[in-house]
Amino acid sequence: MIKKGLKVQVLSGKDKKKEGEVIEIDRSNNRAKVKEINMVKKHIKTTKEKKGGIVSKESFIHLSNLKVIDAKTKSKKIEVKK
C-alpha cells in the first residue's frame, strides 16, 4: 500500500526508473504526487498579491505506475552469503 512519505520508484512513463517521496495521494482517482517526478509547467496569472509567470510543479501519476522501495530489502540484496 502506498502512503504519504514512502519512497517509491516509477515503473513507466517519461520518468521511468526514477525514485522519489510521495507528497500527496488522491485515493478517489488512484493517483499520487511524487517529489520531483512528472514535472509540468503551469502558467500563473498575475494578481495583486502574487507575480505571474510560468511555474514548474509536480503532477499526479497513477498508482499502478509506482513501486514501493523498502530500504531494508535493498540493503539485504547487497550482502553476499557464503
Phi and psi restraints in degrees (value plus and minus 20) as a CYANA .aco file:
   2 ILE   PHI    -110.5   -70.5
   2 ILE   PSI     108.0   148.0
   3 LYS   PHI    -147.5  -107.5
   3 LYS   PSI     143.6   183.6
   4 LYS   PHI     -83.2   -43.2
   4 LYS   PSI     113.4   153.4
   5 GLY   PHI      76.6   116.6
   5 GLY   PSI     -33.4     6.6
   6 LEU   PHI     -97.6   -57.6
   6 LEU   PSI     132.6   172.6
   7 LYS   PHI    -110.4   -70.4
   7 LYS   PSI     110.7   150.7
   8 VAL   PHI    -150.0  -110.0
   8 VAL   PSI     141.9   181.9
   9 GLN   PHI    -139.4   -99.4
   9 GLN   PSI     119.8   159.8
  10 VAL   PHI    -104.2   -64.2
  10 VAL   PSI     111.2   151.2
  11 LEU   PHI    -114.4   -74.4
  11 LEU   PSI     -45.9    -5.9
  12 SER   PHI    -170.6  -130.6
  12 SER   PSI     143.8   183.8
  13 GLY   PHI      84.1   124.1
  13 GLY   PSI    -189.8  -149.8
  14 LYS   PHI     -89.7   -49.7
  14 LYS   PSI     -40.7    -0.7
  15 ASP   PHI    -126.8   -86.8
  15 ASP   PSI      11.3    51.3
  16 LYS   PHI     -76.5   -36.5
  16 LYS   PSI     118.1   158.1
  17 LYS   PHI      51.9    91.9
  17 LYS   PSI     -14.6    25.4
  18 LYS   PHI    -105.6   -65.6
  18 LYS   PSI     133.6   173.6
  19 GLU   PHI    -139.6   -99.6
  19 GLU   PSI     130.0   170.0
  20 GLY   PHI    -187.5  -147.5
  20 GLY   PSI     156.3   196.3
  21 GLU   PHI    -123.0   -83.0
  21 GLU   PSI     117.9   157.9
  22 VAL   PHI     -92.1   -52.1
  22 VAL   PSI     106.5   146.5
  23 ILE   PHI    -130.2   -90.2
  23 ILE   PSI     -37.9     2.1
  24 GLU   PHI    -179.5  -139.5
  24 GLU   PSI     126.1   166.1
  25 ILE   PHI    -150.4  -110.4
  25 ILE   PSI     116.7   156.7
  26 ASP   PHI    -133.6   -93.6
  26 ASP   PSI      73.4   113.4
  27 ARG   PHI     -85.2   -45.2
  27 ARG   PSI     -54.6   -14.6
  28 SER   PHI     -86.3   -46.3
  28 SER   PSI     -51.4   -11.4
  29 ASN   PHI    -126.5   -86.5
  29 ASN   PSI     -14.6    25.4
  30 ASN   PHI      35.3    75.3
  30 ASN   PSI      29.1    69.1
  31 ARG   PHI    -152.4  -112.4
  31 ARG   PSI     136.4   176.4
  32 ALA   PHI    -161.3  -121.3
  32 ALA   PSI     132.1   172.1
  33 LYS   PHI    -121.9   -81.9
  33 LYS   PSI     112.4   152.4
  34 VAL   PHI    -137.7   -97.7
  34 VAL   PSI     116.1   156.1
  35 LYS   PHI     -79.6   -39.6
  35 LYS   PSI     106.6   146.6
  36 GLU   PHI      44.4    84.4
  36 GLU   PSI      -1.1    38.9
  37 ILE   PHI    -139.4   -99.4
  37 ILE   PSI     123.3   163.3
  38 ASN   PHI      38.5    78.5
  38 ASN   PSI      31.3    71.3
  39 MET   PHI     -93.8   -53.8
  39 MET   PSI     114.3   154.3
  40 VAL   PHI    -147.8  -107.8
  40 VAL   PSI     135.7   175.7
  41 LYS   PHI    -118.5   -78.5
  41 LYS   PSI     111.5   151.5
  42 LYS   PHI    -142.4  -102.4
  42 LYS   PSI     111.6   151.6
  43 HIS   PHI    -107.4   -67.4
  43 HIS   PSI     104.1   144.1
  44 ILE   PHI    -128.5   -88.5
  44 ILE   PSI     110.4   150.4
  45 LYS   PHI     -97.4   -57.4
  45 LYS   PSI     123.0   163.0
  46 THR   PHI     -93.0   -53.0
  46 THR   PSI     114.0   154.0
  47 THR   PHI    -145.4  -105.4
  47 THR   PSI     158.7   198.7
  48 LYS   PHI     -85.2   -45.2
  48 LYS   PSI     -54.3   -14.3
  49 GLU   PHI    -105.0   -65.0
  49 GLU   PSI     -57.9   -17.9
  50 LYS   PHI    -142.8  -102.8
  50 LYS   PSI     127.3   167.3
  51 LYS   PHI    -103.0   -63.0
  51 LYS   PSI     120.1   160.1
  52 GLY   PHI    -105.1   -65.1
  52 GLY   PSI    -196.2  -156.2
  53 GLY   PHI     122.7   162.7
  53 GLY   PSI    -185.4  -145.4
  54 ILE   PHI    -122.9   -82.9
  54 ILE   PSI     103.9   143.9
  55 VAL   PHI    -139.2   -99.2
  55 VAL   PSI     115.6   155.6
  56 SER   PHI    -113.0   -73.0
  56 SER   PSI     111.8   151.8
  57 LYS   PHI    -168.5  -128.5
  57 LYS   PSI     144.7   184.7
  58 GLU   PHI     -94.8   -54.8
  58 GLU   PSI     126.9   166.9
  59 SER   PHI    -137.1   -97.1
  59 SER   PSI     144.4   184.4
  60 PHE   PHI     -91.6   -51.6
  60 PHE   PSI     129.1   169.1
  61 ILE   PHI    -150.8  -110.8
  61 ILE   PSI     124.3   164.3
  62 HIS   PHI     -88.0   -48.0
  62 HIS   PSI     123.5   163.5
  63 LEU   PHI     -82.6   -42.6
  63 LEU   PSI     -46.7    -6.7
  64 SER   PHI     -90.3   -50.3
  64 SER   PSI     -35.4     4.6
  65 ASN   PHI    -115.7   -75.7
  65 ASN   PSI      -9.6    30.4
  66 LEU   PHI    -140.5  -100.5
  66 LEU   PSI     128.0   168.0
  67 LYS   PHI    -151.7  -111.7
  67 LYS   PSI     111.5   151.5
  68 VAL   PHI     -92.0   -52.0
  68 VAL   PSI     114.2   154.2
  69 ILE   PHI    -124.7   -84.7
  69 ILE   PSI     103.9   143.9
  70 ASP   PHI    -123.3   -83.3
  70 ASP   PSI     101.3   141.3
  71 ALA   PHI     -83.5   -43.5
  71 ALA   PSI     -51.6   -11.6
  72 LYS   PHI     -86.1   -46.1
  72 LYS   PSI     -66.5   -26.5
  73 THR   PHI     -91.4   -51.4
  73 THR   PSI     -49.9    -9.9
  74 LYS   PHI     -84.5   -44.5
  74 LYS   PSI     -59.8   -19.8
  75 SER   PHI     -91.8   -51.8
  75 SER   PSI     -50.4   -10.4
  76 LYS   PHI     -90.0   -50.0
  76 LYS   PSI     -52.0   -12.0
  77 LYS   PHI     -86.9   -46.9
  77 LYS   PSI     -47.0    -7.0
  78 ILE   PHI     -95.7   -55.7
  78 ILE   PSI     -50.4   -10.4
  79 GLU   PHI     -87.6   -47.6
  79 GLU   PSI     122.9   162.9
  80 VAL   PHI    -124.8   -84.8
  80 VAL   PSI     106.8   146.8
  81 LYS   PHI    -120.2   -80.2
  81 LYS   PSI     119.7   159.7
